[in-house]
């Protein structure tokens, strides 16, 4: 009799909240957490670099990297120097944007963690943070066209220092390829990820998950 009573209780026990957590919520929140960490670190690094006021000489870096004889290392060093130089040329735009990226990146890390942990009452907050990051990403992309154009031109000029028989030379000197890569990066790794995360939070199963968590934390809310 006792065994039957326990079985009856188990059959009517509501499912644990974690079992209701959608897989797509976990996947998108992990991605947005990574984006937030990257944004926070990039914003902090850019702000510190611009405050120091040290802009590298891209051609000098390219000449030193060429002598090392490693095309991959050449590309990495030239790209890093060109982007840093371009940010310094447009620091009136890039510095305030770096502060905004730092703040919103930190908020995105916190919001993604709250959503992954299923904290009750946080779905609306997380959705607002995602929308703010989406808006900021669009504004940043529009305002930094000059920055992208500057570093792409510098990379193309530096790539011309490589010998013609090196395969990497064609890609480095192709400005159109860099512009396309930047558009793809923006659409896929920013807009698509943030938009998918926002969509995941509006799905009915996600709402049911947060409601179940809230009922578990506060049993008085149950009817």
C-alpha positions as CSV (number, residue, x, y, z in Angstrom):
1,X,0.0,0.0,0.0
2,X,2.8,2.4,0.9
3,X,4.6,1.7,-2.4
4,X,1.4,2.4,-4.3
5,X,0.8,5.6,-2.5
6,X,4.3,6.8,-3.3
7,X,3.9,5.9,-6.9
8,X,0.6,7.8,-7.0
9,X,2.3,10.9,-5.6
10,X,5.2,10.7,-8.1
11,X,2.9,10.4,-11.0
12,X,1.1,13.6,-10.0
13,X,4.2,15.6,-9.0
14,X,4.8,18.5,-11.4
15,X,7.9,18.2,-13.5
16,X,11.1,19.8,-12.1
17,X,11.7,23.3,-13.7
18,X,15.1,22.3,-15.1
19,X,13.5,19.6,-17.1
20,X,11.3,22.2,-18.8
21,X,14.4,24.4,-19.8
22,X,14.5,24.5,-23.6
23,X,17.7,23.4,-25.3
24,X,17.7,26.5,-27.6
25,X,17.6,28.8,-24.5
26,X,20.7,27.2,-23.2
27,X,22.5,27.3,-26.6
28,X,21.7,30.9,-27.3
29,X,22.5,32.1,-23.8
30,X,25.9,30.4,-23.9
31,X,26.6,32.2,-27.2
32,X,25.5,35.6,-25.9
33,X,27.6,35.0,-22.7
34,X,30.6,34.5,-25.0
35,X,29.7,37.6,-27.0
36,X,29.3,39.6,-23.8
37,X,32.8,38.5,-22.5
38,X,34.3,39.3,-25.9
39,X,32.6,42.7,-26.0
40,X,33.6,43.5,-22.4
41,X,37.3,42.6,-23.1
42,X,37.4,44.4,-26.4
43,X,35.8,47.6,-25.0
44,X,38.2,47.6,-22.1
45,X,41.2,46.9,-24.3
46,X,40.3,49.6,-26.8
47,X,39.6,52.2,-24.1
48,X,42.9,51.5,-22.4
49,X,44.8,51.6,-25.7
50,X,43.3,54.9,-26.8
51,X,44.0,56.5,-23.4
52,X,47.6,55.5,-23.7
53,X,47.8,57.2,-27.1
54,X,50.3,54.8,-28.7
55,X,49.5,54.1,-32.3
56,X,51.7,51.5,-34.1
57,X,53.4,52.1,-37.5
58,X,51.7,49.5,-39.7
59,X,54.3,49.4,-42.4
60,X,57.1,49.1,-39.9
61,X,55.3,46.2,-38.3
62,X,54.7,44.6,-41.7
63,X,58.4,44.8,-42.6
64,X,59.5,43.2,-39.4
65,X,56.8,40.5,-39.7
66,X,57.8,39.8,-43.4
67,X,61.4,39.1,-42.3
68,X,60.1,36.3,-40.0
69,X,59.0,34.4,-43.1
70,X,55.7,33.2,-41.6
71,X,52.6,34.4,-43.6
72,X,50.2,33.5,-40.9
73,X,52.1,35.5,-38.3
74,X,52.5,38.3,-40.8
75,X,48.7,38.5,-41.3
76,X,48.0,38.4,-37.5
77,X,50.5,41.1,-36.7
78,X,49.5,43.4,-39.6
79,X,45.8,43.0,-38.9
80,X,46.3,43.8,-35.2
81,X,48.4,46.9,-35.9
82,X,46.1,48.2,-38.7
83,X,43.0,47.9,-36.5
84,X,44.8,49.6,-33.6
85,X,46.0,52.4,-35.9
86,X,42.5,52.9,-37.4
87,X,41.0,53.2,-34.0
88,X,43.4,55.9,-33.0
89,X,42.7,57.8,-36.2
90,X,39.0,57.8,-35.4
91,X,39.2,57.9,-31.6
92,X,36.5,60.6,-31.3
93,X,34.1,57.8,-32.4
94,X,35.9,54.7,-31.2
95,X,36.5,55.8,-27.6
96,X,32.9,56.4,-26.6
97,X,31.8,53.3,-28.5
98,X,34.4,51.3,-26.6
99,X,32.9,52.5,-23.3
100,X,29.5,51.5,-24.5
101,X,30.7,48.1,-25.6
102,X,32.4,47.6,-22.2
103,X,29.2,48.4,-20.3
104,X,26.8,46.5,-22.5
105,X,29.1,43.6,-22.8
106,X,29.2,43.3,-19.0
107,X,25.4,43.6,-18.8
108,X,25.1,40.8,-21.4
109,X,27.4,38.5,-19.4
110,X,25.2,39.1,-16.3
111,X,21.9,38.7,-18.1
112,X,23.0,35.5,-19.9
113,X,24.1,34.0,-16.6
114,X,20.8,34.9,-15.0
115,X,18.9,33.3,-17.9
116,X,21.0,30.1,-17.8
117,X,20.4,29.9,-14.0
118,X,16.7,30.4,-14.5
119,X,16.4,33.2,-12.0
120,X,12.7,34.0,-11.7
121,X,11.6,37.4,-12.9
122,X,14.6,38.0,-15.1
123,X,13.2,37.1,-18.6
124,X,12.1,40.7,-19.2
125,X,15.4,42.1,-18.0
126,X,17.4,39.7,-20.2
127,X,15.3,40.6,-23.2
128,X,15.9,44.3,-22.7
129,X,19.6,43.7,-22.5
130,X,19.6,41.7,-25.7
131,X,17.6,44.4,-27.5
132,X,20.0,47.1,-26.2
133,X,23.0,45.1,-27.5
134,X,21.3,44.6,-30.8
135,X,20.7,48.3,-31.2
136,X,24.2,49.1,-30.1
137,X,25.7,46.6,-32.6
138,X,23.8,48.3,-35.5
139,X,24.8,51.8,-34.4
140,X,28.4,50.8,-33.9
141,X,28.6,49.1,-37.3
142,X,27.2,52.2,-39.0
143,X,29.5,54.6,-37.2
144,X,32.7,52.7,-37.7
145,X,32.6,52.4,-41.4
146,X,35.5,54.8,-41.6
147,X,37.5,52.7,-39.1
148,X,36.9,49.6,-41.2
149,X,37.9,51.4,-44.4
150,X,41.1,52.7,-42.8
151,X,42.4,49.4,-41.5
152,X,41.4,47.5,-44.6
153,X,43.4,49.9,-46.7
154,X,46.4,49.6,-44.4
155,X,46.2,45.8,-44.5
156,X,46.0,45.8,-48.3
157,X,49.1,48.1,-48.5
158,X,51.0,46.0,-46.1
159,X,50.1,42.8,-47.9
160,X,51.8,44.2,-51.0
161,X,55.1,43.8,-49.2
162,X,54.9,40.1,-49.4
163,X,56.5,38.3,-52.4
164,X,54.1,37.7,-55.3
165,X,54.6,33.9,-55.1
166,X,53.1,33.7,-51.5
167,X,49.4,32.6,-51.7
168,X,48.4,34.8,-48.7
169,X,49.4,37.9,-50.6
170,X,46.3,37.8,-52.9
171,X,43.9,37.6,-49.9
172,X,45.6,40.4,-47.9
173,X,45.6,42.8,-50.8
174,X,42.0,42.1,-51.8
175,X,40.1,44.9,-50.0
176,X,36.7,43.6,-51.3
177,X,37.3,40.3,-49.6
178,X,37.9,42.1,-46.2
179,X,34.7,44.1,-46.6
180,X,32.7,41.0,-47.3
181,X,34.3,39.2,-44.3
182,X,33.3,42.1,-42.0
183,X,29.7,42.1,-43.3
184,X,29.4,38.3,-42.7
185,X,31.0,38.6,-39.2
186,X,28.5,41.4,-38.3
187,X,25.4,39.6,-39.6
188,X,26.2,36.1,-38.3
189,X,28.2,36.6,-35.1
190,X,26.3,39.6,-33.8
191,X,22.9,40.2,-35.3
192,X,22.0,36.6,-35.9
193,X,23.1,35.4,-32.4
194,X,21.6,38.2,-30.5
195,X,18.4,38.1,-32.5
196,X,18.1,34.3,-32.0
197,X,18.6,34.7,-28.3
198,X,15.8,37.4,-28.1
199,X,13.5,35.1,-30.1
200,X,14.3,32.2,-27.8
201,X,13.1,34.2,-24.8
202,X,9.8,35.0,-26.5
203,X,8.9,31.3,-27.2
204,X,6.1,29.8,-25.2
205,X,8.2,27.0,-23.8
206,X,10.7,29.5,-22.4
207,X,7.9,31.4,-20.7
208,X,6.5,28.2,-19.2
209,X,10.0,27.4,-17.9
210,X,10.4,30.7,-16.1
211,X,6.8,30.5,-14.8
212,X,7.6,27.0,-13.4
213,X,10.8,28.4,-11.7
214,X,8.8,31.2,-10.2
215,X,6.2,28.8,-8.7
216,X,9.0,26.6,-7.3
217,X,10.6,29.6,-5.6
218,X,7.4,31.1,-4.3
219,X,4.8,28.4,-3.6
220,X,2.3,31.0,-2.5
221,X,1.8,32.0,-6.2
222,X,0.2,28.6,-7.0
223,X,-3.6,28.7,-7.3
